[in-house]
Amino acid sequence: LLGTDLTVEGPLQKGGKGSYLANYRYSTVAAFNALQLMEVEGDPVFQDAAFKLLMPTEKAGIFSLYGLGGWSRFGLEGISPEDWDIPGNNEMVEEVFQAYDKTSFLANVGLNHSYSFSSNRFLETQLGITTDAVKDNVFETLEHETRNQTFKSDLRNTAYRGKLAYHHKLNAKN
């Protein structure tokens, strides 16, 4: 019920050692709402995708590229004091109706590399970037009047990461 999913995987080229994996998922509830097969209050919508490419080489080691991304939205219209209290507002006035809109996204991409010098020594390198955000908006309307924004929040975060590790197995015990 949560999501409809499509996944594909296989070799990058016929007879090659590289491979790929990709996945996409879409909100089943949003699709049913759009097709008018069912109606869910709030209209939750989301989608996400992920992939990984594995690319071994003869002399340069093993490379892999990966990514993950997602987006979601949830909104409510015509909220009255009997319904509930929403973020950014401690009290609601009876004649005022509120609308709530929340969106968020995530994106993550990275590259890994592993190189073996021998059976007991290898070098591992990783580079990646992650970014995400959450936006909240609250609107108020009196019956038959203009919609006014009463609350806004926009949080964003981006992180860059890197790792370089040399591994050396001294013997069977260490």
Solvent accessible surface area in square Angstrom, and as a share of the most:
residue,aa,sasa,rsa
1,L,150,0.75
2,L,130,0.65
3,G,28,0.27
4,T,86,0.50
5,D,80,0.41
6,L,120,0.60
7,T,71,0.42
8,V,73,0.42
9,E,129,0.58
10,G,18,0.18
11,P,83,0.52
12,L,79,0.39
13,Q,125,0.55
14,K,200,0.85
15,G,85,0.82
16,G,26,0.25
17,K,158,0.67
18,G,12,0.12
19,S,41,0.26
20,Y,74,0.28
21,L,83,0.41
22,A,34,0.26
23,N,41,0.21
24,Y,90,0.34
25,R,84,0.31
26,Y,71,0.27
27,S,1,0.01
28,T,16,0.09
29,V,18,0.10
30,A,6,0.05
31,A,33,0.26
32,F,68,0.28
33,N,27,0.14
34,A,85,0.66
35,L,122,0.61
36,Q,163,0.73
37,L,120,0.60
38,M,73,0.33
39,E,165,0.74
40,V,46,0.27
41,E,149,0.67
42,G,11,0.10
43,D,58,0.30
44,P,39,0.24
45,V,26,0.15
46,F,45,0.19
47,Q,63,0.28
48,D,29,0.15
49,A,46,0.36
50,A,37,0.29
51,F,78,0.32
52,K,92,0.39
53,L,48,0.24
54,L,69,0.34
55,M,61,0.27
56,P,44,0.28
57,T,64,0.37
58,E,157,0.70
59,K,175,0.74
60,A,50,0.39
61,G,13,0.13
62,I,86,0.44
63,F,63,0.26
64,S,8,0.05
65,L,56,0.28
66,Y,66,0.25
67,G,5,0.05
68,L,79,0.39
69,G,25,0.24
70,G,23,0.23
71,W,98,0.34
72,S,38,0.25
73,R,79,0.29
74,F,69,0.29
75,G,8,0.08
76,L,13,0.06
77,E,125,0.56
78,G,45,0.43
79,I,6,0.03
80,S,14,0.09
81,P,42,0.27
82,E,146,0.65
83,D,82,0.42
84,W,130,0.46
85,D,83,0.43
86,I,8,0.04
87,P,67,0.42
88,G,50,0.48
89,N,32,0.16
90,N,141,0.72
91,E,145,0.65
92,M,33,0.15
93,V,90,0.52
94,E,132,0.59
95,E,108,0.49
96,V,20,0.12
97,F,65,0.27
98,Q,2,0.01
99,A,6,0.05
100,Y,26,0.10
101,D,32,0.16
102,K,72,0.31
103,T,31,0.18
104,S,33,0.21
105,F,70,0.29
106,L,65,0.32
107,A,37,0.29
108,N,41,0.21
109,V,68,0.39
110,G,4,0.04
111,L,70,0.35
112,N,41,0.21
113,H,37,0.16
114,S,38,0.25
115,Y,73,0.28
116,S,76,0.49
117,F,93,0.39
118,S,48,0.31
119,S,127,0.82
120,N,57,0.29
121,R,83,0.30
122,F,76,0.32
123,L,50,0.25
124,E,40,0.18
125,T,39,0.22
126,Q,59,0.26
127,L,107,0.53
128,G,20,0.19
129,I,64,0.32
130,T,32,0.18
131,T,37,0.22
132,D,46,0.24
133,A,2,0.02
134,V,49,0.28
135,K,72,0.30
136,D,18,0.09
137,N,27,0.14
138,V,0,0.00
139,F,42,0.18
140,E,45,0.20
141,T,38,0.22
142,L,73,0.36
143,E,115,0.52
144,H,188,0.84
145,E,107,0.48
146,T,104,0.61
147,R,110,0.40
148,N,90,0.46
149,Q,85,0.38
150,T,66,0.38
151,F,65,0.27
152,K,141,0.60
153,S,26,0.17
154,D,66,0.34
155,L,120,0.60
156,R,150,0.55
157,N,87,0.45
158,T,66,0.38
159,A,24,0.19
160,Y,168,0.64
161,R,158,0.58
162,G,57,0.55
163,K,93,0.39
164,L,128,0.64
165,A,21,0.16
166,Y,115,0.44
167,H,69,0.31
168,H,87,0.39
169,K,115,0.49
170,L,125,0.62
171,N,78,0.40
172,A,102,0.79
173,K,187,0.79
174,N,108,0.55
